Amino acid sequence: MQSGRGQAPPLQTPELFSQPPLGNDAKHVPQRGWFRDDALKIFNELTAYSKTMMLLSTYSAFLQWMQEHLLVCPSRKYLHIDCPGCGFQRSCMAILRGDLPGSLALYPATIPIFMLLLLTALHLKYQFPFGAVAIKYFQVIVAIVIVVFYIYKIIHLKIAD
C-alpha cells in the first residue's frame, strides 16, 4: 500500500520490540521480543522496590515524628502521679516499631485493647451471634488488666515522683 499525498506511512514496530509468535506447539522459543519482556519485568520489579523503599522511609519518618510529638499526660504533668493510662502511647509506638516485648513492658493492656477494637470492628461488619456479649466480657478483661497493672505500678514501681 502506497501512501498518498499528505498521508504518513504506517508505523512499523522495530523487530527488537515485537512480540514473539505463539504457536500451538508446547515449545515457546523466545525470539527477538524477549528483550522487551525482560526489560518490562525488571522495570516493574525496580518500580515495586522503589515504592517499597519510599513507603518504608515515609513510615520511618512518621514514627520519628510521632515519637517527638507524644501527648503529655496531665496527671503526670500537674500531679506528678502516673494515671492508669500512662504508657499507652509509648506502648503503641513500640508496637508500630515491631517491639512486642517492649510494648508489653510499657503497658500490658495495649494488646488486649487492640484485640477488643478488632473484635468490635469484625462484629459490626459480620454481626456475630454472640458478638455483643463477647465484647462486653472482653471490656471487663481489659479493665481488669488495666487495674491490675496500675496496682502493680503503685506497689512495685513507686509511680509518684
C-alpha positions as CSV (number, residue, x, y, z in Angstrom):
1,M,0.0,0.0,0.0
2,Q,1.5,3.3,-1.0
3,S,0.9,6.4,1.0
4,G,-0.8,9.1,-0.9
5,R,-0.1,12.8,-0.6
6,G,-0.4,14.1,2.9
7,Q,-0.6,10.7,4.5
8,A,2.2,9.4,6.7
9,P,3.4,5.9,6.1
10,P,2.1,3.3,8.6
11,L,4.2,3.0,11.7
12,Q,6.1,-0.2,12.0
13,T,7.4,-1.5,15.3
14,P,11.1,-2.5,15.3
15,E,11.7,-6.2,15.4
16,L,13.6,-5.8,18.6
17,F,10.4,-5.0,20.5
18,S,7.9,-7.2,18.6
19,Q,6.2,-10.0,20.4
20,P,7.4,-13.5,19.5
21,P,4.8,-15.6,17.7
22,L,3.0,-18.1,19.8
23,G,2.3,-21.4,18.1
24,N,0.1,-24.3,19.1
25,D,3.1,-26.4,20.0
26,A,4.1,-26.7,23.6
27,K,7.5,-25.2,22.9
28,H,7.9,-21.4,23.1
29,V,11.2,-20.3,21.7
30,P,11.8,-16.7,22.5
31,Q,12.8,-14.7,19.5
32,R,13.7,-11.0,19.3
33,G,10.8,-9.9,21.6
34,W,12.4,-11.4,24.7
35,F,14.2,-8.2,25.4
36,R,11.0,-6.2,25.8
37,D,9.5,-8.8,28.2
38,D,12.6,-8.9,30.4
39,A,13.0,-5.1,30.4
40,L,9.4,-4.7,31.5
41,K,9.8,-7.3,34.1
42,I,13.0,-5.7,35.5
43,F,11.3,-2.2,35.3
44,N,8.3,-3.5,37.3
45,E,10.5,-5.0,39.9
46,L,12.5,-1.8,40.3
47,T,9.3,0.2,40.5
48,A,7.9,-2.1,43.2
49,Y,11.3,-1.9,45.1
50,S,11.4,1.9,44.9
51,K,7.8,2.2,46.0
52,T,8.5,-0.1,49.0
53,M,11.6,1.9,50.0
54,M,9.6,5.1,49.7
55,L,6.9,3.7,51.9
56,L,9.4,2.4,54.5
57,S,11.2,5.8,54.6
58,T,7.9,7.6,54.9
59,Y,6.8,5.2,57.7
60,S,10.1,5.7,59.5
61,A,9.8,9.4,59.2
62,F,6.2,9.2,60.5
63,L,7.3,7.1,63.5
64,Q,10.1,9.6,64.3
65,W,7.6,12.5,64.1
66,M,5.1,10.6,66.3
67,Q,7.9,9.9,68.9
68,E,8.8,13.6,69.1
69,H,5.1,14.7,69.4
70,L,3.6,12.4,72.1
71,L,1.0,13.9,74.2
72,V,1.9,14.8,77.8
73,C,-0.2,13.2,80.5
74,P,-1.9,15.9,82.5
75,S,-1.9,13.8,85.7
76,R,1.8,13.2,85.3
77,K,2.5,16.8,84.4
78,Y,0.5,18.6,87.1
79,L,0.0,16.0,89.9
80,H,3.3,14.1,89.3
81,I,1.5,10.8,89.5
82,D,1.0,8.3,86.7
83,C,-2.6,7.7,85.6
84,P,-3.9,4.2,84.7
85,G,-3.3,5.1,81.0
86,C,0.3,6.3,81.3
87,G,2.5,4.3,78.9
88,F,-0.2,3.6,76.3
89,Q,1.2,5.9,73.7
90,R,4.7,4.6,74.1
91,S,3.4,1.1,74.0
92,C,1.6,1.8,70.7
93,M,4.8,3.3,69.3
94,A,6.7,0.2,70.4
95,I,4.1,-2.0,68.5
96,L,4.5,0.2,65.4
97,R,8.3,-0.3,65.6
98,G,7.7,-4.1,66.0
99,D,8.9,-4.3,69.6
100,L,6.2,-6.5,71.1
101,P,8.0,-7.4,74.4
102,G,8.8,-3.7,74.9
103,S,5.2,-2.8,74.3
104,L,4.0,-5.3,76.9
105,A,6.5,-4.0,79.4
106,L,5.4,-0.4,78.9
107,Y,1.6,-1.1,79.0
108,P,0.3,-4.7,79.1
109,A,-3.3,-3.7,78.2
110,T,-2.3,-2.4,74.7
111,I,-2.6,-5.8,73.0
112,P,-6.0,-6.6,74.6
113,I,-7.3,-3.1,73.7
114,F,-6.3,-3.7,70.1
115,M,-7.9,-7.1,70.1
116,L,-11.1,-5.6,71.6
117,L,-11.1,-2.9,68.8
118,L,-10.6,-5.7,66.2
119,L,-13.4,-7.8,67.7
120,T,-15.7,-4.8,67.7
121,A,-15.0,-3.9,64.1
122,L,-15.5,-7.5,63.0
123,H,-18.7,-7.7,64.9
124,L,-20.0,-4.5,63.4
125,K,-19.2,-5.9,59.9
126,Y,-20.3,-9.5,60.3
127,Q,-22.9,-9.4,63.2
128,F,-21.7,-12.4,65.1
129,P,-24.5,-14.1,67.1
130,F,-22.8,-13.7,70.5
131,G,-20.5,-10.7,69.5
132,A,-22.1,-8.2,71.8
133,V,-21.7,-10.5,74.8
134,A,-18.1,-11.3,73.8
135,I,-17.3,-7.6,73.5
136,K,-18.7,-6.9,77.0
137,Y,-16.7,-9.7,78.6
138,F,-13.6,-8.5,76.7
139,Q,-14.1,-5.0,78.0
140,V,-14.2,-6.4,81.5
141,I,-11.0,-8.3,80.9
142,V,-9.3,-5.2,79.5
143,A,-10.4,-3.2,82.6
144,I,-9.1,-5.9,84.9
145,V,-5.7,-5.9,83.1
146,I,-5.5,-2.1,83.4
147,V,-6.4,-2.0,87.1
148,V,-4.1,-4.9,88.0
149,F,-1.2,-3.3,86.2
150,Y,-1.9,0.1,87.8
151,I,-1.9,-1.5,91.2
152,Y,1.4,-3.3,90.3
153,K,2.9,0.1,89.3
154,I,1.7,1.7,92.5
155,I,3.2,-1.0,94.7
156,H,6.4,-2.0,92.9
157,L,7.4,0.8,90.7
158,K,6.7,3.8,93.0
159,I,4.9,5.8,90.3
160,A,4.9,9.1,92.2
161,D,7.9,11.4,91.8
